[in-house]
């Protein structure tokens, strides 16, 4: 690095943006200027970054002047407009939204898996994968390099924070109403009735049924064939990141009453023979993976353990009983950190190394 590049964070005051600032503050300062950008209503807010109090500026084309790398932690419709503008003003846009993920001219990057793709950016934009896909991708990338992945069956157990701040608030509100009522879980209608009696109107929820004391076998929006958008992201993004356009993928995405951290069960079939012992050895060698795999002694990853941590955690590693060359495992990652902010930042670090 011959000079320190200038960095912008768009969406600095949002849920993921707040996590991003924490990550920036806890990693080496490789930046020249750091500029915080948000909507006009957040402009003027003061946020401390690397000991310096910075003033948030309103999103505009001029806000990208002099910026080398711009990270976007904003909704799809905002990125769709403003990431190309940032690129036109000379910045490399690293986008955490879904706006460009499947664009063939935009690389979809996980630094542990395909860092070389970060250099191929004809539109000046690099995309960050969906948080569910990212939870398993460091592990899948390492295993694919060693044994060549053929088929993937995934079930996700996704935290309410994946639906944004409204999801976190909704679960908290419902738990406040139903907490301590021992018999509510026996009949689902009782939960709905208790919520209504406590003022937690389901019409104000992101979900049509209670999330407290419940799981919801649907995440995202409905797509063709009865699949959801989250399930299609797992399939399509895994293919693109791993470079296997014909990879067979089946996914079921479930929302669970957990605040932070997505969990996945993974059933992965490979071209070549492998054993659980070999899988543990490969995963333990990965710097961003922690193996917790001693179920006889109650050691396995859980969302409560993983929340707030950067690595992904893998456990319950075993050979599938009735499937050759197939490994089953359980993986958990903090969806606000590795699933969103951290991977975006790590992509920005890859680009920064070019300066």
C-alpha positions as CSV (number, residue, x, y, z in Angstrom):
1,X,0.0,0.0,0.0
2,X,1.7,3.2,-1.2
3,X,-0.9,5.5,0.3
4,X,-3.9,5.3,2.6
5,X,-7.1,5.2,0.7
6,X,-10.1,7.3,1.7
7,X,-13.1,5.3,3.0
8,X,-16.8,6.2,3.0
9,X,-19.6,4.3,4.9
10,X,-23.0,4.9,3.5
11,X,-25.7,4.0,6.1
12,X,-23.5,4.8,9.0
13,X,-26.3,5.3,11.5
14,X,-28.3,2.1,10.6
15,X,-28.2,-1.3,12.4
16,X,-25.5,-2.8,10.3
17,X,-23.7,0.6,10.0
18,X,-23.4,0.8,13.7
19,X,-21.8,-2.7,13.8
20,X,-19.5,-1.6,10.9
21,X,-18.2,1.4,13.0
22,X,-17.5,-1.0,15.8
23,X,-15.5,-3.2,13.4
24,X,-13.6,-0.2,12.0
25,X,-12.7,0.9,15.5
26,X,-11.4,-2.5,16.5
27,X,-9.2,-3.2,13.4
28,X,-6.0,-1.4,12.3
29,X,-6.6,2.0,10.9
30,X,-5.5,1.6,7.3
31,X,-7.4,4.6,6.0
32,X,-6.8,8.2,5.1
33,X,-10.0,10.1,5.5
34,X,-13.1,8.2,6.8
35,X,-16.4,9.8,5.8
36,X,-19.7,8.8,7.3
37,X,-22.8,9.2,5.1
38,X,-26.4,8.7,5.8
39,X,-29.9,10.1,5.0
40,X,-30.5,13.8,5.4
41,X,-32.4,13.2,8.7
42,X,-29.2,11.7,10.2
43,X,-26.8,14.4,8.8
44,X,-25.0,16.3,11.6
45,X,-24.9,13.4,14.0
46,X,-21.5,13.0,15.7
47,X,-19.9,9.5,15.8
48,X,-16.4,8.7,17.1
49,X,-14.2,6.7,14.8
50,X,-10.6,5.8,15.8
51,X,-10.8,8.4,18.5
52,X,-11.9,11.2,16.2
53,X,-15.4,12.7,16.3
54,X,-16.8,12.6,12.8
55,X,-19.9,14.4,11.6
56,X,-22.3,12.4,9.4
57,X,-22.9,14.1,6.0
58,X,-26.1,13.7,3.9
59,X,-26.1,11.3,1.0
60,X,-25.3,13.2,-2.3
61,X,-23.1,12.7,-5.3
62,X,-20.7,15.3,-3.9
63,X,-20.3,13.2,-0.7
64,X,-18.2,10.7,-2.8
65,X,-15.7,13.2,-4.1
66,X,-12.2,12.2,-3.1
67,X,-13.4,8.8,-1.8
68,X,-11.6,5.6,-3.0
69,X,-13.8,2.9,-1.4
70,X,-17.4,3.4,-0.4
71,X,-19.2,0.7,1.7
72,X,-23.0,0.6,1.4
73,X,-25.1,-0.7,4.2
74,X,-28.5,0.5,3.0
75,X,-31.6,-1.0,1.4
76,X,-31.5,-2.4,-2.2
77,X,-33.3,0.6,-3.7
78,X,-30.8,3.0,-2.2
79,X,-27.8,1.0,-3.4
80,X,-29.3,0.6,-6.8
81,X,-29.3,4.3,-7.3
82,X,-26.2,5.4,-5.4
83,X,-23.6,2.7,-5.8
84,X,-23.3,3.5,-9.5
85,X,-23.0,7.2,-8.7
86,X,-20.2,6.4,-6.2
87,X,-18.4,4.4,-8.9
88,X,-18.9,7.2,-11.4
89,X,-17.2,9.6,-8.9
90,X,-14.2,7.3,-8.8
91,X,-14.9,5.1,-5.7
92,X,-15.0,1.3,-5.6
93,X,-18.5,0.6,-4.2
94,X,-18.7,-2.4,-1.9
95,X,-22.4,-3.1,-1.5
96,X,-24.1,-5.1,1.2
97,X,-27.5,-5.0,-0.4
98,X,-29.0,-7.5,-2.8
99,X,-29.2,-5.0,-5.6
100,X,-26.2,-6.4,-7.6
101,X,-25.5,-9.8,-6.3
102,X,-26.5,-11.8,-9.4
103,X,-25.4,-9.2,-11.9
104,X,-22.8,-11.0,-14.1
105,X,-20.7,-7.9,-14.2
106,X,-20.5,-7.6,-10.4
107,X,-18.3,-10.0,-8.4
108,X,-19.9,-11.6,-5.3
109,X,-17.0,-11.9,-2.9
110,X,-16.1,-13.8,0.3
111,X,-12.5,-13.1,1.0
112,X,-11.8,-16.6,2.4
113,X,-13.2,-18.2,-0.7
114,X,-12.8,-16.1,-3.9
115,X,-10.6,-13.0,-3.1
116,X,-9.3,-12.8,-6.6
117,X,-12.8,-11.8,-7.8
118,X,-12.5,-8.5,-6.0
119,X,-10.2,-7.3,-8.7
120,X,-12.7,-8.0,-11.5
121,X,-15.2,-5.1,-11.3
122,X,-16.1,-3.7,-14.7
123,X,-18.9,-1.6,-13.1
124,X,-16.8,-0.4,-10.2
125,X,-19.0,-2.4,-7.8
126,X,-18.4,-5.4,-5.6
127,X,-21.3,-7.2,-3.9
128,X,-21.5,-8.8,-0.5
129,X,-23.5,-12.0,-0.2
130,X,-26.7,-12.6,1.8
131,X,-26.2,-13.2,5.5
132,X,-27.6,-16.7,5.3
133,X,-25.2,-17.8,2.5
134,X,-22.3,-16.2,4.3
135,X,-22.9,-18.2,7.5
136,X,-21.7,-21.4,5.8
137,X,-19.5,-20.0,3.0
138,X,-16.1,-20.0,4.8
139,X,-16.6,-23.7,5.6
140,X,-18.0,-24.6,2.2
141,X,-15.2,-22.9,0.4
142,X,-12.5,-24.8,2.4
143,X,-14.2,-28.1,1.9
144,X,-14.9,-27.5,-1.8
145,X,-11.2,-26.7,-2.4
146,X,-10.3,-30.1,-0.8
147,X,-13.0,-32.5,-2.0
148,X,-15.1,-30.8,-4.8
149,X,-18.7,-30.1,-3.8
150,X,-21.5,-31.7,-5.8
151,X,-24.7,-31.2,-3.9
152,X,-25.9,-29.1,-1.0
153,X,-29.0,-29.4,1.2
154,X,-29.4,-26.6,3.8
155,X,-31.9,-25.7,6.4
156,X,-31.5,-22.3,8.1
157,X,-32.6,-21.1,11.5
158,X,-32.5,-17.3,11.0
159,X,-32.5,-14.7,13.8
160,X,-35.1,-12.0,13.9
161,X,-32.4,-9.4,13.3
162,X,-32.3,-10.6,9.8
163,X,-35.6,-8.8,9.3
164,X,-34.0,-5.5,10.6
165,X,-34.6,-3.5,13.7
166,X,-38.3,-4.1,13.5
167,X,-37.7,-7.9,13.9
168,X,-35.6,-7.4,17.0
169,X,-38.2,-5.0,18.5
170,X,-41.1,-7.3,17.6
171,X,-39.6,-10.4,19.4
172,X,-38.8,-8.2,22.4
173,X,-42.4,-6.9,22.6
174,X,-43.9,-10.4,22.2
175,X,-41.6,-11.9,24.9
176,X,-42.5,-9.1,27.2
177,X,-46.2,-10.1,26.8
178,X,-45.9,-13.9,27.0
179,X,-43.0,-14.2,29.4
180,X,-43.8,-16.2,32.5
181,X,-47.1,-17.6,31.1
182,X,-46.3,-21.3,31.4
183,X,-49.2,-22.8,29.4
184,X,-49.2,-20.6,26.3
185,X,-46.9,-22.8,24.3
186,X,-49.4,-25.7,24.3
187,X,-51.9,-24.0,21.9
188,X,-50.7,-21.5,19.3
189,X,-54.0,-19.6,19.4
190,X,-53.3,-18.9,23.1
191,X,-50.1,-17.1,22.2
192,X,-51.9,-14.9,19.6
193,X,-54.7,-14.2,22.1
194,X,-52.2,-13.2,24.8
195,X,-50.4,-10.9,22.4
196,X,-53.6,-9.2,21.4
197,X,-54.6,-8.8,25.1
198,X,-51.2,-7.3,25.8
199,X,-51.4,-4.8,23.0
200,X,-49.0,-6.6,20.7
201,X,-51.1,-6.4,17.5
202,X,-50.0,-9.0,14.9
203,X,-50.9,-6.5,12.1
204,X,-47.9,-4.5,13.2
205,X,-45.5,-7.5,12.9
206,X,-43.3,-8.4,10.0
207,X,-44.8,-11.9,10.3
208,X,-48.4,-13.1,10.1
209,X,-48.0,-15.4,13.2
210,X,-46.3,-15.0,16.5
211,X,-42.5,-15.4,16.6
212,X,-42.3,-15.8,20.4
213,X,-42.5,-19.5,21.4
214,X,-42.7,-20.3,17.8
215,X,-40.7,-20.9,14.5
216,X,-41.9,-19.7,11.1
217,X,-41.0,-21.9,8.1
218,X,-40.8,-18.9,5.8
219,X,-38.1,-16.2,5.4
220,X,-38.1,-13.6,2.7
221,X,-40.7,-13.2,0.0
222,X,-42.6,-15.8,-2.0
223,X,-41.1,-16.8,-5.4
224,X,-42.0,-19.2,-8.1
225,X,-42.6,-22.9,-7.2
226,X,-43.2,-22.1,-3.5
227,X,-39.6,-21.2,-2.8
228,X,-38.7,-18.0,-0.9
229,X,-36.3,-15.3,-1.8
230,X,-34.0,-16.4,1.0
231,X,-33.9,-19.9,-0.3
232,X,-33.2,-18.8,-3.8
233,X,-30.3,-16.6,-2.5
234,X,-28.7,-19.6,-0.8
235,X,-28.9,-21.5,-4.1
236,X,-27.9,-18.8,-6.5
237,X,-25.2,-17.1,-4.4
238,X,-23.6,-20.4,-3.4
239,X,-23.2,-21.3,-7.1
240,X,-21.7,-17.9,-8.0
241,X,-19.3,-17.7,-5.0
242,X,-18.0,-21.2,-5.3
243,X,-17.9,-21.1,-9.1
244,X,-20.1,-24.1,-9.6
245,X,-22.9,-22.9,-11.9
246,X,-24.6,-26.3,-11.9
247,X,-24.4,-27.0,-8.2
248,X,-27.5,-28.9,-6.9
249,X,-28.9,-27.0,-4.0
250,X,-32.0,-27.4,-1.8
251,X,-32.8,-24.9,0.9
252,X,-35.5,-24.3,3.5
253,X,-35.2,-21.1,5.5
254,X,-36.9,-20.8,8.9
255,X,-37.3,-17.8,11.2
256,X,-36.6,-18.6,14.9
257,X,-37.1,-16.5,18.1
258,X,-33.4,-15.7,18.4
259,X,-32.2,-12.1,18.4
260,X,-28.8,-12.5,16.7
261,X,-26.9,-15.2,14.8
262,X,-28.1,-17.4,12.0
263,X,-27.7,-21.2,12.2
264,X,-27.7,-23.7,9.4
265,X,-27.7,-27.5,9.1
266,X,-25.7,-28.5,6.1
267,X,-25.8,-31.8,4.2
268,X,-23.0,-31.6,1.7
269,X,-22.0,-34.2,-0.9
270,X,-18.6,-34.2,-2.6
271,X,-16.9,-35.8,-5.6
272,X,-14.2,-37.4,-3.4
273,X,-14.2,-39.5,-0.3
274,X,-13.8,-37.7,3.0
275,X,-14.1,-38.4,6.7
276,X,-15.3,-36.3,9.7
277,X,-11.8,-36.4,11.1
278,X,-10.4,-34.9,7.9
279,X,-13.2,-32.3,7.8
280,X,-12.4,-31.2,11.3
281,X,-8.7,-30.9,10.4
282,X,-9.4,-28.8,7.4
283,X,-11.8,-26.5,9.2
284,X,-9.6,-26.1,12.3
285,X,-6.9,-24.8,9.9
286,X,-9.1,-21.9,8.7
287,X,-8.4,-18.6,10.5
288,X,-12.0,-17.5,10.5
289,X,-13.6,-20.7,11.6
290,X,-13.9,-22.2,15.1
291,X,-14.7,-25.8,15.5
292,X,-16.9,-26.7,18.5
293,X,-17.5,-30.4,18.1
294,X,-17.7,-32.5,21.2
295,X,-21.4,-33.3,21.6
296,X,-20.8,-36.0,24.2
297,X,-19.7,-33.2,26.5
298,X,-22.3,-30.6,25.4
299,X,-19.9,-28.8,23.1
300,X,-21.5,-27.4,19.9
301,X,-22.1,-23.9,18.6
302,X,-25.3,-22.0,19.5
303,X,-26.5,-18.6,18.6
304,X,-26.1,-17.3,22.2
305,X,-22.5,-18.3,22.2
306,X,-21.7,-16.9,18.8
307,X,-23.4,-13.5,19.0
308,X,-20.9,-10.6,18.9
309,X,-18.1,-12.7,17.5
310,X,-16.4,-12.5,14.1
311,X,-15.7,-16.1,13.3
312,X,-18.2,-18.7,12.2
313,X,-18.5,-21.8,14.4
314,X,-19.0,-25.4,13.2
315,X,-20.0,-28.5,15.1
316,X,-22.0,-31.8,14.9
317,X,-19.6,-32.9,12.1
318,X,-20.5,-36.4,11.0
319,X,-20.7,-38.7,8.1
320,X,-24.2,-39.0,6.7
321,X,-25.4,-42.6,7.3
322,X,-27.0,-43.3,4.0
323,X,-25.1,-41.0,1.6
324,X,-21.6,-41.6,0.2
325,X,-19.1,-38.8,0.4
326,X,-21.5,-36.8,2.4
327,X,-20.9,-34.8,5.6
328,X,-23.5,-33.2,7.9
329,X,-22.7,-30.4,10.2
330,X,-24.2,-27.4,12.1
331,X,-22.8,-23.9,11.5
332,X,-23.5,-20.6,13.3
333,X,-22.5,-17.0,12.5
334,X,-23.4,-13.6,13.8
335,X,-25.6,-12.3,10.9
336,X,-24.9,-8.7,11.7
337,X,-21.1,-9.2,11.8
338,X,-19.8,-11.8,9.4
339,X,-23.2,-12.0,7.8
340,X,-23.2,-8.3,6.8
341,X,-20.8,-5.7,8.2
342,X,-17.6,-7.8,8.6
343,X,-17.5,-9.4,5.2
344,X,-18.2,-6.0,3.6
345,X,-15.3,-4.5,5.5
346,X,-13.0,-7.4,4.6
347,X,-13.8,-6.8,0.9
348,X,-12.9,-3.1,1.4
349,X,-9.6,-4.3,3.0
350,X,-8.9,-6.4,-0.1
351,X,-9.4,-3.3,-2.3
352,X,-7.4,-1.1,0.0
353,X,-4.4,-3.4,-0.5
354,X,-4.3,-2.2,-4.1
355,X,-3.4,1.3,-3.2
